[in-house]
Amino acid sequence: MIRLLLRIAYIADTFIETLIIIRLLLSLFSANQLNLYVQWIFSMSDIFITPFSGITASTLVIDNFEIMITPIIALIFFAIIGFVLSELLKAFRHD
């Protein structure tokens, strides 16, 4: 049962990381905010990014190139969570 719960949590973590990566890519390519797909990605990923806002400056500008920092911090956090969950899955494996 614990193994199933860990697997579900790992899948959810992977989904969250994918949302954040897609958001970063859409921001990088200046996607149209009026597009329904873009709006959905941004609204879904906002849930997971908002707790990390205010930790550092929200953007970094280098030669007219704007990089959002908050999603990167959230991505690092969820990557660490994913690693811990994968290690727990390995620990509970009964092969």
N, CA, C and O atoms as a CHARMM CRD file, in Angstrom:
* protein
*
  380
    1    1 MET  N      0.81800  -1.19300   0.00000 PROA 1      0.00000
    2    1 MET  CA     0.00000   0.00000   0.00000 PROA 1      0.00000
    3    1 MET  C      0.86400   1.26100   0.00000 PROA 1      0.00000
    4    1 MET  O      0.57700   2.22100  -0.71600 PROA 1      0.00000
    5    2 ILE  N      1.91700   1.24800   0.80400 PROA 2      0.00000
    6    2 ILE  CA     2.82900   2.39600   0.84900 PROA 2      0.00000
    7    2 ILE  C      3.47800   2.58500  -0.51300 PROA 2      0.00000
    8    2 ILE  O      3.65700   3.70900  -0.98100 PROA 2      0.00000
    9    3 ARG  N      3.81900   1.48900  -1.12900 PROA 3      0.00000
   10    3 ARG  CA     4.46200   1.54800  -2.44500 PROA 3      0.00000
   11    3 ARG  C      3.53700   2.19000  -3.48400 PROA 3      0.00000
   12    3 ARG  O      3.99100   2.97000  -4.32100 PROA 3      0.00000
   13    4 LEU  N      2.26200   1.86500  -3.43200 PROA 4      0.00000
   14    4 LEU  CA     1.28700   2.45100  -4.35000 PROA 4      0.00000
   15    4 LEU  C      1.15200   3.95500  -4.11300 PROA 4      0.00000
   16    4 LEU  O      1.11500   4.73400  -5.06500 PROA 4      0.00000
   17    5 LEU  N      1.08000   4.35700  -2.85800 PROA 5      0.00000
   18    5 LEU  CA     0.98000   5.78200  -2.53400 PROA 5      0.00000
   19    5 LEU  C      2.21900   6.54400  -2.99000 PROA 5      0.00000
   20    5 LEU  O      2.11100   7.65400  -3.51200 PROA 5      0.00000
   21    6 LEU  N      3.38500   5.95700  -2.79700 PROA 6      0.00000
   22    6 LEU  CA     4.61900   6.59600  -3.25100 PROA 6      0.00000
   23    6 LEU  C      4.64500   6.71100  -4.76900 PROA 6      0.00000
   24    6 LEU  O      5.09300   7.72000  -5.31300 PROA 6      0.00000
   25    7 ARG  N      4.16800   5.68800  -5.44200 PROA 7      0.00000
   26    7 ARG  CA     4.13700   5.71500  -6.91100 PROA 7      0.00000
   27    7 ARG  C      3.18900   6.80300  -7.42300 PROA 7      0.00000
   28    7 ARG  O      3.51200   7.51300  -8.37500 PROA 7      0.00000
   29    8 ILE  N      2.02600   6.93200  -6.79200 PROA 8      0.00000
   30    8 ILE  CA     1.07300   7.98200  -7.17400 PROA 8      0.00000
   31    8 ILE  C      1.67300   9.35900  -6.92500 PROA 8      0.00000
   32    8 ILE  O      1.54000  10.25700  -7.75600 PROA 8      0.00000
   33    9 ALA  N      2.33300   9.52700  -5.78200 PROA 9      0.00000
   34    9 ALA  CA     2.97600  10.81100  -5.47200 PROA 9      0.00000
   35    9 ALA  C      4.08800  11.11400  -6.46700 PROA 9      0.00000
   36    9 ALA  O      4.27000  12.26700  -6.85800 PROA 9      0.00000
   37   10 TYR  N      4.83200  10.09600  -6.88000 PROA 10     0.00000
   38   10 TYR  CA     5.91000  10.29200  -7.85000 PROA 10     0.00000
   39   10 TYR  C      5.34700  10.70600  -9.21100 PROA 10     0.00000
   40   10 TYR  O      5.90900  11.57400  -9.87800 PROA 10     0.00000
   41   11 ILE  N      4.24900  10.09300  -9.61700 PROA 11     0.00000
   42   11 ILE  CA     3.60600  10.46000 -10.88500 PROA 11     0.00000
   43   11 ILE  C      3.08600  11.89600 -10.82000 PROA 11     0.00000
   44   11 ILE  O      3.23000  12.65300 -11.78100 PROA 11     0.00000
   45   12 ALA  N      2.48500  12.27300  -9.69400 PROA 12     0.00000
   46   12 ALA  CA     1.99900  13.64600  -9.52700 PROA 12     0.00000
   47   12 ALA  C      3.15700  14.63600  -9.57200 PROA 12     0.00000
   48   12 ALA  O      3.04300  15.70400 -10.17300 PROA 12     0.00000
   49   13 ASP  N      4.26500  14.28600  -8.94000 PROA 13     0.00000
   50   13 ASP  CA     5.44400  15.15000  -8.95100 PROA 13     0.00000
   51   13 ASP  C      5.98500  15.31700 -10.36600 PROA 13     0.00000
   52   13 ASP  O      6.37200  16.41800 -10.75800 PROA 13     0.00000
   53   14 THR  N      6.01200  14.24900 -11.12100 PROA 14     0.00000
   54   14 THR  CA     6.47100  14.32300 -12.51200 PROA 14     0.00000
   55   14 THR  C      5.54800  15.21500 -13.33600 PROA 14     0.00000
   56   14 THR  O      6.01800  15.98100 -14.17700 PROA 14     0.00000
   57   15 PHE  N      4.25500  15.12300 -13.10400 PROA 15     0.00000
   58   15 PHE  CA     3.29100  15.97600 -13.80200 PROA 15     0.00000
   59   15 PHE  C      3.53300  17.45000 -13.46200 PROA 15     0.00000
   60   15 PHE  O      3.50700  18.30600 -14.34700 PROA 15     0.00000
   61   16 ILE  N      3.76500  17.74000 -12.19100 PROA 16     0.00000
   62   16 ILE  CA     4.02700  19.12000 -11.76100 PROA 16     0.00000
   63   16 ILE  C      5.29700  19.64800 -12.40800 PROA 16     0.00000
   64   16 ILE  O      5.32100  20.77300 -12.90700 PROA 16     0.00000
   65   17 GLU  N      6.35000  18.84400 -12.40300 PROA 17     0.00000
   66   17 GLU  CA     7.60500  19.26700 -13.03100 PROA 17     0.00000
   67   17 GLU  C      7.40700  19.53900 -14.51900 PROA 17     0.00000
   68   17 GLU  O      7.95200  20.50700 -15.05000 PROA 17     0.00000
   69   18 THR  N      6.63300  18.69300 -15.19200 PROA 18     0.00000
   70   18 THR  CA     6.36800  18.88200 -16.61700 PROA 18     0.00000
   71   18 THR  C      5.61600  20.18700 -16.86400 PROA 18     0.00000
   72   18 THR  O      5.93000  20.92000 -17.80100 PROA 18     0.00000
   73   19 LEU  N      4.62600  20.47400 -16.02400 PROA 19     0.00000
   74   19 LEU  CA     3.89400  21.73700 -16.14700 PROA 19     0.00000
   75   19 LEU  C      4.82800  22.93800 -16.01500 PROA 19     0.00000
   76   19 LEU  O      4.73800  23.89200 -16.78800 PROA 19     0.00000
   77   20 ILE  N      5.71500  22.88500 -15.04100 PROA 20     0.00000
   78   20 ILE  CA     6.62600  24.01000 -14.81100 PROA 20     0.00000
   79   20 ILE  C      7.59900  24.16100 -15.97500 PROA 20     0.00000
   80   20 ILE  O      7.89800  25.28100 -16.38900 PROA 20     0.00000
   81   21 ILE  N      8.09200  23.05700 -16.50200 PROA 21     0.00000
   82   21 ILE  CA     9.01400  23.12800 -17.64700 PROA 21     0.00000
   83   21 ILE  C      8.30300  23.70400 -18.86800 PROA 21     0.00000
   84   21 ILE  O      8.86200  24.54400 -19.57300 PROA 21     0.00000
   85   22 ILE  N      7.07800  23.26000 -19.11900 PROA 22     0.00000
   86   22 ILE  CA     6.32100  23.80900 -20.25200 PROA 22     0.00000
   87   22 ILE  C      6.07900  25.29900 -20.04500 PROA 22     0.00000
   88   22 ILE  O      6.16600  26.07800 -20.99400 PROA 22     0.00000
   89   23 ARG  N      5.77700  25.70100 -18.81700 PROA 23     0.00000
   90   23 ARG  CA     5.57600  27.12600 -18.51700 PROA 23     0.00000
   91   23 ARG  C      6.84100  27.91700 -18.80300 PROA 23     0.00000
   92   23 ARG  O      6.78100  28.99200 -19.40100 PROA 23     0.00000
   93   24 LEU  N      7.98300  27.39400 -18.38100 PROA 24     0.00000
   94   24 LEU  CA     9.25000  28.07800 -18.64300 PROA 24     0.00000
   95   24 LEU  C      9.49700  28.22200 -20.14100 PROA 24     0.00000
   96   24 LEU  O      9.92200  29.28000 -20.60600 PROA 24     0.00000
   97   25 LEU  N      9.23000  27.16400 -20.88900 PROA 25     0.00000
   98   25 LEU  CA     9.42500  27.22300 -22.34000 PROA 25     0.00000
   99   25 LEU  C      8.46800  28.21100 -23.00000 PROA 25     0.00000
  100   25 LEU  O      8.86300  28.95900 -23.89500 PROA 25     0.00000
  101   26 LEU  N      7.21500  28.21500 -22.56300 PROA 26     0.00000
  102   26 LEU  CA     6.25000  29.16200 -23.12300 PROA 26     0.00000
  103   26 LEU  C      6.64700  30.60100 -22.80500 PROA 26     0.00000
  104   26 LEU  O      6.48900  31.49200 -23.63900 PROA 26     0.00000
  105   27 SER  N      7.15800  30.82400 -21.60500 PROA 27     0.00000
  106   27 SER  CA     7.62300  32.16600 -21.23800 PROA 27     0.00000
  107   27 SER  C      8.84800  32.55200 -22.04300 PROA 27     0.00000
  108   27 SER  O      8.99100  33.69700 -22.47000 PROA 27     0.00000
  109   28 LEU  N      9.72300  31.59300 -22.24500 PROA 28     0.00000
  110   28 LEU  CA    10.95600  31.84900 -22.98500 PROA 28     0.00000
  111   28 LEU  C     10.66200  32.26700 -24.41800 PROA 28     0.00000
  112   28 LEU  O     11.33800  33.13700 -24.96700 PROA 28     0.00000
  113   29 PHE  N      9.65300  31.64600 -25.02600 PROA 29     0.00000
  114   29 PHE  CA     9.30400  31.95100 -26.41000 PROA 29     0.00000
  115   29 PHE  C      8.19700  33.00200 -26.52300 PROA 29     0.00000
  116   29 PHE  O      7.63600  33.19800 -27.60100 PROA 29     0.00000
  117   30 SER  N      7.88100  33.67900 -25.41400 PROA 30     0.00000
  118   30 SER  CA     6.86400  34.74600 -25.38200 PROA 30     0.00000
  119   30 SER  C      5.54700  34.28900 -26.00200 PROA 30     0.00000
  120   30 SER  O      5.03100  34.91600 -26.92700 PROA 30     0.00000
  121   31 ALA  N      5.02100  33.20300 -25.48600 PROA 31     0.00000
  122   31 ALA  CA     3.76500  32.65200 -26.00600 PROA 31     0.00000
  123   31 ALA  C      2.60900  33.62600 -25.78200 PROA 31     0.00000
  124   31 ALA  O      2.61700  34.41000 -24.83400 PROA 31     0.00000
  125   32 ASN  N      1.63300  33.56300 -26.65600 PROA 32     0.00000
  126   32 ASN  CA     0.45900  34.42800 -26.58300 PROA 32     0.00000
  127   32 ASN  C     -0.37200  34.06800 -25.35300 PROA 32     0.00000
  128   32 ASN  O     -0.88300  32.95300 -25.25200 PROA 32     0.00000
  129   33 GLN  N     -0.50800  35.00500 -24.42400 PROA 33     0.00000
  130   33 GLN  CA    -1.23600  34.76500 -23.17700 PROA 33     0.00000
  131   33 GLN  C     -2.74200  34.60800 -23.39600 PROA 33     0.00000
  132   33 GLN  O     -3.45100  34.18100 -22.48500 PROA 33     0.00000
  133   34 LEU  N     -3.23500  34.94200 -24.57800 PROA 34     0.00000
  134   34 LEU  CA    -4.66100  34.81300 -24.86600 PROA 34     0.00000
  135   34 LEU  C     -5.03300  33.41900 -25.37200 PROA 34     0.00000
  136   34 LEU  O     -6.21500  33.08800 -25.46500 PROA 34     0.00000
  137   35 ASN  N     -4.03900  32.60800 -25.69600 PROA 35     0.00000
  138   35 ASN  CA    -4.27700  31.24500 -26.15400 PROA 35     0.00000
  139   35 ASN  C     -4.78800  30.40700 -24.98400 PROA 35     0.00000
  140   35 ASN  O     -4.24900  30.48800 -23.88000 PROA 35     0.00000
  141   36 LEU  N     -5.82200  29.60600 -25.21900 PROA 36     0.00000
  142   36 LEU  CA    -6.42000  28.81500 -24.14100 PROA 36     0.00000
  143   36 LEU  C     -5.44200  27.79700 -23.55400 PROA 36     0.00000
  144   36 LEU  O     -5.41900  27.58500 -22.34200 PROA 36     0.00000
  145   37 TYR  N     -4.64300  27.17200 -24.40300 PROA 37     0.00000
  146   37 TYR  CA    -3.65500  26.19800 -23.92900 PROA 37     0.00000
  147   37 TYR  C     -2.63600  26.87700 -23.01200 PROA 37     0.00000
  148   37 TYR  O     -2.30000  26.35400 -21.95000 PROA 37     0.00000
  149   38 VAL  N     -2.15400  28.03100 -23.42900 PROA 38     0.00000
  150   38 VAL  CA    -1.17300  28.78000 -22.62900 PROA 38     0.00000
  151   38 VAL  C     -1.80600  29.21800 -21.30900 PROA 38     0.00000
  152   38 VAL  O     -1.17200  29.12600 -20.25800 PROA 38     0.00000
  153   39 GLN  N     -3.04100  29.68900 -21.35800 PROA 39     0.00000
  154   39 GLN  CA    -3.73800  30.09100 -20.13300 PROA 39     0.00000
  155   39 GLN  C     -3.88800  28.91400 -19.17600 PROA 39     0.00000
  156   39 GLN  O     -3.71800  29.07000 -17.96600 PROA 39     0.00000
  157   40 TRP  N     -4.20800  27.72800 -19.71700 PROA 40     0.00000
  158   40 TRP  CA    -4.37700  26.55000 -18.86900 PROA 40     0.00000
  159   40 TRP  C     -3.05700  26.16700 -18.20300 PROA 40     0.00000
  160   40 TRP  O     -3.02100  25.88700 -17.00500 PROA 40     0.00000
  161   41 ILE  N     -1.98200  26.15500 -18.97500 PROA 41     0.00000
  162   41 ILE  CA    -0.66500  25.81400 -18.41700 PROA 41     0.00000
  163   41 ILE  C     -0.28700  26.80200 -17.31800 PROA 41     0.00000
  164   41 ILE  O      0.17000  26.40000 -16.24800 PROA 41     0.00000
  165   42 PHE  N     -0.47500  28.08700 -17.58100 PROA 42     0.00000
  166   42 PHE  CA    -0.10200  29.09500 -16.59600 PROA 42     0.00000
  167   42 PHE  C     -0.97300  29.01000 -15.34200 PROA 42     0.00000
  168   42 PHE  O     -0.45900  29.14400 -14.23200 PROA 42     0.00000
  169   43 SER  N     -2.27300  28.79100 -15.49800 PROA 43     0.00000
  170   43 SER  CA    -3.14300  28.71800 -14.32000 PROA 43     0.00000
  171   43 SER  C     -2.87200  27.45700 -13.50200 PROA 43     0.00000
  172   43 SER  O     -2.90600  27.49900 -12.27300 PROA 43     0.00000
  173   44 MET  N     -2.60500  26.34000 -14.17200 PROA 44     0.00000
  174   44 MET  CA    -2.30900  25.10600 -13.44400 PROA 44     0.00000
  175   44 MET  C     -0.95900  25.17700 -12.73500 PROA 44     0.00000
  176   44 MET  O     -0.82800  24.71400 -11.60200 PROA 44     0.00000
  177   45 SER  N      0.02800  25.74600 -13.38500 PROA 45     0.00000
  178   45 SER  CA     1.35600  25.81200 -12.77200 PROA 45     0.00000
  179   45 SER  C      1.44500  26.89700 -11.70700 PROA 45     0.00000
  180   45 SER  O      2.29900  26.82100 -10.82300 PROA 45     0.00000
  181   46 ASP  N      0.57700  27.90800 -11.77500 PROA 46     0.00000
  182   46 ASP  CA     0.56700  28.95700 -10.74600 PROA 46     0.00000
  183   46 ASP  C      0.33700  28.38400  -9.35700 PROA 46     0.00000
  184   46 ASP  O      0.89100  28.88300  -8.37700 PROA 46     0.00000
  185   47 ILE  N     -0.47000  27.34800  -9.26900 PROA 47     0.00000
  186   47 ILE  CA    -0.77200  26.71900  -7.98700 PROA 47     0.00000
  187   47 ILE  C      0.51300  26.24100  -7.31200 PROA 47     0.00000
  188   47 ILE  O      0.64500  26.32900  -6.09100 PROA 47     0.00000
  189   48 PHE  N      1.44600  25.74200  -8.09500 PROA 48     0.00000
  190   48 PHE  CA     2.66700  25.16300  -7.54700 PROA 48     0.00000
  191   48 PHE  C      3.82100  26.15800  -7.46800 PROA 48     0.00000
  192   48 PHE  O      4.78400  25.93400  -6.73500 PROA 48     0.00000
  193   49 ILE  N      3.73100  27.25100  -8.21500 PROA 49     0.00000
  194   49 ILE  CA     4.81000  28.24100  -8.24400 PROA 49     0.00000
  195   49 ILE  C      4.59600  29.34200  -7.21000 PROA 49     0.00000
  196   49 ILE  O      5.56200  29.87400  -6.66400 PROA 49     0.00000
  197   50 THR  N      3.34700  29.68600  -6.93800 PROA 50     0.00000
  198   50 THR  CA     3.02900  30.79600  -6.03900 PROA 50     0.00000
  199   50 THR  C      3.69800  30.69600  -4.66500 PROA 50     0.00000
  200   50 THR  O      4.15500  31.72300  -4.16400 PROA 50     0.00000
  201   51 PRO  N      3.78400  29.52700  -4.02600 PROA 51     0.00000
  202   51 PRO  CA     4.44100  29.47700  -2.71500 PROA 51     0.00000
  203   51 PRO  C      5.91500  29.89800  -2.74300 PROA 51     0.00000
  204   51 PRO  O      6.47700  30.22900  -1.69900 PROA 51     0.00000
  205   52 PHE  N      6.53300  29.89000  -3.90100 PROA 52     0.00000
  206   52 PHE  CA     7.94700  30.22700  -4.00600 PROA 52     0.00000
  207   52 PHE  C      8.18100  31.68500  -4.40800 PROA 52     0.00000
  208   52 PHE  O      9.32600  32.13100  -4.48000 PROA 52     0.00000
  209   53 SER  N      7.10400  32.42500  -4.66900 PROA 53     0.00000
  210   53 SER  CA     7.27400  33.81900  -5.07500 PROA 53     0.00000
  211   53 SER  C      7.75700  34.64200  -3.88000 PROA 53     0.00000
  212   53 SER  O      7.33800  34.42000  -2.74400 PROA 53     0.00000
  213   54 GLY  N      8.62400  35.57100  -4.15500 PROA 54     0.00000
  214   54 GLY  CA     9.16400  36.42800  -3.10600 PROA 54     0.00000
  215   54 GLY  C     10.45800  35.92900  -2.49500 PROA 54     0.00000
  216   54 GLY  O     11.06700  36.63700  -1.69300 PROA 54     0.00000
  217   55 ILE  N     10.89600  34.73100  -2.85000 PROA 55     0.00000
  218   55 ILE  CA    12.16300  34.22400  -2.32100 PROA 55     0.00000
  219   55 ILE  C     13.32200  35.02400  -2.90000 PROA 55     0.00000
  220   55 ILE  O     14.24200  35.41100  -2.17900 PROA 55     0.00000
  221   56 THR  N     13.27300  35.26500  -4.18900 PROA 56     0.00000
  222   56 THR  CA    14.28800  36.07800  -4.86900 PROA 56     0.00000
  223   56 THR  C     13.57100  37.03800  -5.81400 PROA 56     0.00000
  224   56 THR  O     12.34100  37.08900  -5.84900 PROA 56     0.00000
  225   57 ALA  N     14.33900  37.78100  -6.56400 PROA 57     0.00000
  226   57 ALA  CA    13.73600  38.62800  -7.59400 PROA 57     0.00000
  227   57 ALA  C     12.97900  37.72700  -8.56700 PROA 57     0.00000
  228   57 ALA  O     13.41100  36.60800  -8.84700 PROA 57     0.00000
  229   58 SER  N     11.86700  38.20700  -9.07200 PROA 58     0.00000
  230   58 SER  CA    11.03200  37.33800  -9.90600 PROA 58     0.00000
  231   58 SER  C     11.62400  37.08000 -11.28500 PROA 58     0.00000
  232   58 SER  O     11.39600  36.01900 -11.86700 PROA 58     0.00000
  233   59 THR  N     12.38800  38.04400 -11.81700 PROA 59     0.00000
  234   59 THR  CA    12.97400  37.85900 -13.14400 PROA 59     0.00000
  235   59 THR  C     14.43200  38.29000 -13.15400 PROA 59     0.00000
  236   59 THR  O     14.88200  39.07400 -12.31800 PROA 59     0.00000
  237   60 LEU  N     15.13900  37.76100 -14.11200 PROA 60     0.00000
  238   60 LEU  CA    16.52900  38.12300 -14.36100 PROA 60     0.00000
  239   60 LEU  C     16.60300  38.55600 -15.81800 PROA 60     0.00000
  240   60 LEU  O     16.23200  37.79500 -16.71100 PROA 60     0.00000
  241   61 VAL  N     17.08300  39.78200 -16.06500 PROA 61     0.00000
  242   61 VAL  CA    17.13800  40.31500 -17.42400 PROA 61     0.00000
  243   61 VAL  C     18.59300  40.39800 -17.86100 PROA 61     0.00000
  244   61 VAL  O     19.41900  41.03500 -17.20800 PROA 61     0.00000
  245   62 ILE  N     18.89000  39.74200 -18.98200 PROA 62     0.00000
  246   62 ILE  CA    20.22900  39.76900 -19.56800 PROA 62     0.00000
  247   62 ILE  C     20.07100  40.10400 -21.04300 PROA 62     0.00000
  248   62 ILE  O     19.55600  39.29500 -21.81500 PROA 62     0.00000
  249   63 ASP  N     20.50800  41.28400 -21.43500 PROA 63     0.00000
  250   63 ASP  CA    20.44600  41.72200 -22.83900 PROA 63     0.00000
  251   63 ASP  C     19.06500  41.51400 -23.46200 PROA 63     0.00000
  252   63 ASP  O     18.93900  40.81000 -24.46300 PROA 63     0.00000
  253   64 ASN  N     18.05200  42.11000 -22.88800 PROA 64     0.00000
  254   64 ASN  CA    16.66900  41.99900 -23.36500 PROA 64     0.00000
  255   64 ASN  C     16.13900  40.56800 -23.33900 PROA 64     0.00000
  256   64 ASN  O     15.16100  40.25800 -24.01800 PROA 64     0.00000
  257   65 PHE  N     16.76400  39.71200 -22.57600 PROA 65     0.00000
  258   65 PHE  CA    16.35200  38.31900 -22.44200 PROA 65     0.00000
  259   65 PHE  C     15.89800  38.13300 -21.00300 PROA 65     0.00000
  260   65 PHE  O     16.70800  38.22700 -20.08100 PROA 65     0.00000
  261   66 GLU  N     14.61300  37.87100 -20.80100 PROA 66     0.00000
  262   66 GLU  CA    14.04500  37.79900 -19.46000 PROA 66     0.00000
  263   66 GLU  C     13.84800  36.34500 -19.03700 PROA 66     0.00000
  264   66 GLU  O     13.18400  35.57000 -19.72500 PROA 66     0.00000
  265   67 ILE  N     14.43000  35.99200 -17.90100 PROA 67     0.00000
  266   67 ILE  CA    14.31300  34.63800 -17.35900 PROA 67     0.00000
  267   67 ILE  C     13.55600  34.72300 -16.03900 PROA 67     0.00000
  268   67 ILE  O     13.92200  35.49300 -15.15100 PROA 67     0.00000
  269   68 MET  N     12.49600  33.92500 -15.91900 PROA 68     0.00000
  270   68 MET  CA    11.72700  33.90200 -14.67900 PROA 68     0.00000
  271   68 MET  C     12.43300  32.98800 -13.67200 PROA 68     0.00000
  272   68 MET  O     12.69800  31.82100 -13.96000 PROA 68     0.00000
  273   69 ILE  N     12.72900  33.52900 -12.50400 PROA 69     0.00000
  274   69 ILE  CA    13.48700  32.79200 -11.49100 PROA 69     0.00000
  275   69 ILE  C     12.57900  31.90700 -10.62700 PROA 69     0.00000
  276   69 ILE  O     12.95100  30.78300 -10.29300 PROA 69     0.00000
  277   70 THR  N     11.40800  32.40000 -10.27100 PROA 70     0.00000
  278   70 THR  CA    10.52000  31.66100  -9.36500 PROA 70     0.00000
  279   70 THR  C     10.16000  30.26800  -9.88600 PROA 70     0.00000
  280   70 THR  O     10.20500  29.31600  -9.10700 PROA 70     0.00000
  281   71 PRO  N      9.80400  30.10000 -11.16600 PROA 71     0.00000
  282   71 PRO  CA     9.52900  28.73500 -11.63900 PROA 71     0.00000
  283   71 PRO  C     10.75300  27.82300 -11.58100 PROA 71     0.00000
  284   71 PRO  O     10.61800  26.61500 -11.38700 PROA 71     0.00000
  285   72 ILE  N     11.93300  28.39000 -11.74600 PROA 72     0.00000
  286   72 ILE  CA    13.15200  27.57600 -11.67100 PROA 72     0.00000
  287   72 ILE  C     13.35900  27.07900 -10.24400 PROA 72     0.00000
  288   72 ILE  O     13.73100  25.92500 -10.03500 PROA 72     0.00000
  289   73 ILE  N     13.11900  27.95200  -9.26000 PROA 73     0.00000
  290   73 ILE  CA    13.23100  27.54200  -7.85700 PROA 73     0.00000
  291   73 ILE  C     12.20700  26.45000  -7.54600 PROA 73     0.00000
  292   73 ILE  O     12.53100  25.46600  -6.88200 PROA 73     0.00000
  293   74 ALA  N     10.97600  26.62200  -8.02500 PROA 74     0.00000
  294   74 ALA  CA     9.93800  25.60600  -7.81200 PROA 74     0.00000
  295   74 ALA  C     10.32100  24.29100  -8.48100 PROA 74     0.00000
  296   74 ALA  O     10.09700  23.21700  -7.92200 PROA 74     0.00000
  297   75 LEU  N     10.89800  24.37400  -9.67700 PROA 75     0.00000
  298   75 LEU  CA    11.31500  23.16900 -10.39500 PROA 75     0.00000
  299   75 LEU  C     12.40600  22.42500  -9.62700 PROA 75     0.00000
  300   75 LEU  O     12.37400  21.19800  -9.54100 PROA 75     0.00000
  301   76 ILE  N     13.35800  23.15000  -9.07500 PROA 76     0.00000
  302   76 ILE  CA    14.41400  22.51900  -8.27100 PROA 76     0.00000
  303   76 ILE  C     13.81000  21.83000  -7.05400 PROA 76     0.00000
  304   76 ILE  O     14.18500  20.70400  -6.72700 PROA 76     0.00000
  305   77 PHE  N     12.87500  22.50100  -6.38300 PROA 77     0.00000
  306   77 PHE  CA    12.22100  21.91800  -5.21300 PROA 77     0.00000
  307   77 PHE  C     11.50300  20.61600  -5.57600 PROA 77     0.00000
  308   77 PHE  O     11.67000  19.60100  -4.90000 PROA 77     0.00000
  309   78 PHE  N     10.70700  20.65100  -6.64200 PROA 78     0.00000
  310   78 PHE  CA     9.95400  19.45600  -7.02200 PROA 78     0.00000
  311   78 PHE  C     10.86000  18.35800  -7.57700 PROA 78     0.00000
  312   78 PHE  O     10.52000  17.17900  -7.48800 PROA 78     0.00000
  313   79 ALA  N     11.99500  18.72500  -8.14200 PROA 79     0.00000
  314   79 ALA  CA    12.96000  17.71300  -8.58500 PROA 79     0.00000
  315   79 ALA  C     13.55100  16.98600  -7.37900 PROA 79     0.00000
  316   79 ALA  O     13.74300  15.77000  -7.41500 PROA 79     0.00000
  317   80 ILE  N     13.83500  17.72700  -6.32000 PROA 80     0.00000
  318   80 ILE  CA    14.34800  17.10100  -5.09300 PROA 80     0.00000
  319   80 ILE  C     13.28800  16.17800  -4.49800 PROA 80     0.00000
  320   80 ILE  O     13.59800  15.06500  -4.07400 PROA 80     0.00000
  321   81 ILE  N     12.04500  16.63600  -4.46700 PROA 81     0.00000
  322   81 ILE  CA    10.94800  15.79700  -3.96700 PROA 81     0.00000
  323   81 ILE  C     10.82200  14.52200  -4.80800 PROA 81     0.00000
  324   81 ILE  O     10.63100  13.43300  -4.26700 PROA 81     0.00000
  325   82 GLY  N     10.92900  14.66300  -6.11800 PROA 82     0.00000
  326   82 GLY  CA    10.86400  13.49900  -7.00200 PROA 82     0.00000
  327   82 GLY  C     11.99200  12.51900  -6.74900 PROA 82     0.00000
  328   82 GLY  O     11.78600  11.30500  -6.77900 PROA 82     0.00000
  329   83 PHE  N     13.18900  13.04600  -6.50000 PROA 83     0.00000
  330   83 PHE  CA    14.32800  12.17600  -6.20600 PROA 83     0.00000
  331   83 PHE  C     14.08800  11.40800  -4.90700 PROA 83     0.00000
  332   83 PHE  O     14.33400  10.20400  -4.83900 PROA 83     0.00000
  333   84 VAL  N     13.61100  12.10500  -3.88300 PROA 84     0.00000
  334   84 VAL  CA    13.33800  11.44800  -2.60100 PROA 84     0.00000
  335   84 VAL  C     12.26700  10.36900  -2.77600 PROA 84     0.00000
  336   84 VAL  O     12.39500   9.27300  -2.23100 PROA 84     0.00000
  337   85 LEU  N     11.22700  10.67400  -3.52500 PROA 85     0.00000
  338   85 LEU  CA    10.17500   9.67500  -3.75600 PROA 85     0.00000
  339   85 LEU  C     10.69400   8.46700  -4.52600 PROA 85     0.00000
  340   85 LEU  O     10.30900   7.33500  -4.23300 PROA 85     0.00000
  341   86 SER  N     11.56400   8.69600  -5.50600 PROA 86     0.00000
  342   86 SER  CA    12.10600   7.55800  -6.25800 PROA 86     0.00000
  343   86 SER  C     12.99900   6.69500  -5.37600 PROA 86     0.00000
  344   86 SER  O     13.00700   5.47100  -5.50300 PROA 86     0.00000
  345   87 GLU  N     13.74700   7.33000  -4.48600 PROA 87     0.00000
  346   87 GLU  CA    14.58100   6.55100  -3.56500 PROA 87     0.00000
  347   87 GLU  C     13.72500   5.76600  -2.57400 PROA 87     0.00000
  348   87 GLU  O     14.06100   4.63500  -2.22100 PROA 87     0.00000
  349   88 LEU  N     12.62600   6.35800  -2.12900 PROA 88     0.00000
  350   88 LEU  CA    11.72000   5.62800  -1.24600 PROA 88     0.00000
  351   88 LEU  C     11.07300   4.45500  -1.97100 PROA 88     0.00000
  352   88 LEU  O     10.87300   3.39300  -1.38100 PROA 88     0.00000
  353   89 LEU  N     10.74800   4.64000  -3.24000 PROA 89     0.00000
  354   89 LEU  CA    10.19900   3.53100  -4.02400 PROA 89     0.00000
  355   89 LEU  C     11.20100   2.39300  -4.13400 PROA 89     0.00000
  356   89 LEU  O     10.83100   1.22200  -4.04300 PROA 89     0.00000
  357   90 LYS  N     12.47400   2.73500  -4.33000 PROA 90     0.00000
  358   90 LYS  CA    13.51100   1.70200  -4.39800 PROA 90     0.00000
  359   90 LYS  C     13.64700   0.98800  -3.05900 PROA 90     0.00000
  360   90 LYS  O     13.87000  -0.22200  -3.01900 PROA 90     0.00000
  361   91 ALA  N     13.51400   1.72900  -1.96900 PROA 91     0.00000
  362   91 ALA  CA    13.66500   1.13800  -0.63900 PROA 91     0.00000
  363   91 ALA  C     12.52400   0.17600  -0.31400 PROA 91     0.00000
  364   91 ALA  O     12.72900  -0.81700   0.38400 PROA 91     0.00000
  365   92 PHE  N     11.32900   0.46600  -0.81400 PROA 92     0.00000
  366   92 PHE  CA    10.17800  -0.38200  -0.52000 PROA 92     0.00000
  367   92 PHE  C      9.95600  -1.47500  -1.55500 PROA 92     0.00000
  368   92 PHE  O      8.97000  -2.20800  -1.47500 PROA 92     0.00000
  369   93 ARG  N     10.84800  -1.59400  -2.51700 PROA 93     0.00000
  370   93 ARG  CA    10.70900  -2.61800  -3.55400 PROA 93     0.00000
  371   93 ARG  C     11.02500  -3.98300  -2.93900 PROA 93     0.00000
  372   93 ARG  O     12.05700  -4.16300  -2.29300 PROA 93     0.00000
  373   94 HSD  N     10.13500  -4.92400  -3.14800 PROA 94     0.00000
  374   94 HSD  CA    10.31300  -6.28200  -2.60500 PROA 94     0.00000
  375   94 HSD  C     10.48400  -7.27000  -3.74700 PROA 94     0.00000
  376   94 HSD  O      9.59500  -8.08200  -4.00000 PROA 94     0.00000
  377   95 ASP  N     11.60300  -7.21100  -4.43100 PROA 95     0.00000
  378   95 ASP  CA    11.83900  -8.12000  -5.56700 PROA 95     0.00000
  379   95 ASP  C     12.40900  -9.42500  -5.10900 PROA 95     0.00000
  380   95 ASP  O     12.66900 -10.30700  -5.92800 PROA 95     0.00000
